[in-house]
């Protein structure tokens, strides 16, 4: 992974670590950041690189307590999170 791509992914990780996903705006901002990242770096949904990167983001959400314990209106587990995040890419 090149430095610029890794820096952008780290920005998303940092956003996730600091965000409150009980707020709809934060969920929408995350999806927008993710969509822009995927378009900029030609990530295609359900490919190995895409799946590894989205799982990386999910792991940060779970570490921050925003996974299954703190459900949002948009996701309650990884599958629903993955569906939410790729909505503008498919």
C-alpha positions as CSV (number, residue, x, y, z in Angstrom):
1,X,0.0,0.0,0.0
2,X,1.5,3.4,-1.0
3,X,2.1,6.1,1.6
4,X,-0.8,8.3,0.4
5,X,-3.3,5.5,0.4
6,X,-2.2,4.4,3.9
7,X,-2.4,8.0,5.2
8,X,-6.0,8.3,3.9
9,X,-7.0,5.0,5.5
10,X,-5.4,6.1,8.7
11,X,-7.5,9.3,8.6
12,X,-10.6,7.2,8.3
13,X,-9.4,5.0,11.3
14,X,-8.8,8.1,13.3
15,X,-12.2,9.5,12.4
16,X,-13.8,6.2,13.5
17,X,-12.0,6.1,16.8
18,X,-13.2,9.6,17.7
19,X,-16.7,9.5,16.3
20,X,-20.0,8.9,18.0
21,X,-22.1,6.7,15.8
22,X,-25.3,7.3,17.7
23,X,-25.3,10.5,15.6
24,X,-26.7,10.0,12.1
25,X,-24.4,12.7,10.7
26,X,-21.2,10.8,11.8
27,X,-22.5,7.7,10.1
28,X,-23.1,9.6,6.9
29,X,-19.7,11.3,7.1
30,X,-18.0,7.9,7.6
31,X,-19.8,6.5,4.5
32,X,-18.8,9.6,2.5
33,X,-15.2,9.3,3.6
34,X,-15.2,5.6,2.7
35,X,-16.8,6.1,-0.6
36,X,-14.3,8.8,-1.6
37,X,-11.4,6.6,-0.5
38,X,-12.7,3.7,-2.5
39,X,-13.3,5.8,-5.7
40,X,-9.9,7.5,-5.4
41,X,-8.0,4.2,-5.0
42,X,-10.2,2.1,-7.4
43,X,-11.3,-0.3,-4.6
44,X,-14.1,-2.6,-5.9
45,X,-16.7,-4.0,-3.5
46,X,-16.2,-7.7,-2.5
47,X,-12.6,-7.9,-3.7
48,X,-9.8,-9.0,-1.4
49,X,-8.4,-5.5,-0.9
50,X,-11.8,-4.0,-0.3
51,X,-12.8,-6.7,2.2
52,X,-9.5,-6.3,4.1
53,X,-9.8,-2.6,4.3
54,X,-13.5,-2.5,5.4
55,X,-12.7,-5.2,8.0
56,X,-9.9,-3.0,9.3
57,X,-12.4,-0.1,9.7
58,X,-14.9,-2.4,11.4
59,X,-12.2,-3.6,13.9
60,X,-11.6,0.0,14.9
61,X,-15.3,0.5,15.4
62,X,-15.5,-2.6,17.6
63,X,-12.4,-1.5,19.6
64,X,-14.0,1.8,20.2
65,X,-17.2,0.1,21.4
66,X,-19.4,0.9,18.4
67,X,-19.9,-2.6,17.1
68,X,-22.6,-4.9,18.4
69,X,-22.8,-3.4,21.8
70,X,-23.7,0.1,20.6
71,X,-25.9,-0.4,17.6
72,X,-26.7,2.5,15.3
73,X,-29.8,2.9,13.2
74,X,-27.6,1.9,10.2
75,X,-25.8,-1.2,11.4
76,X,-25.8,-3.8,14.1
77,X,-23.0,-6.2,13.0
78,X,-20.3,-6.5,10.3
79,X,-22.6,-7.6,7.5
80,X,-25.0,-4.7,8.0
81,X,-22.0,-2.3,8.4
82,X,-20.6,-3.6,5.1
83,X,-23.9,-3.1,3.4
84,X,-24.2,0.4,4.7
85,X,-20.7,1.4,3.7
86,X,-20.9,0.1,0.1
87,X,-24.3,1.6,-0.7
88,X,-22.9,4.3,-3.0
89,X,-20.4,2.0,-4.6
90,X,-22.7,-0.7,-6.0
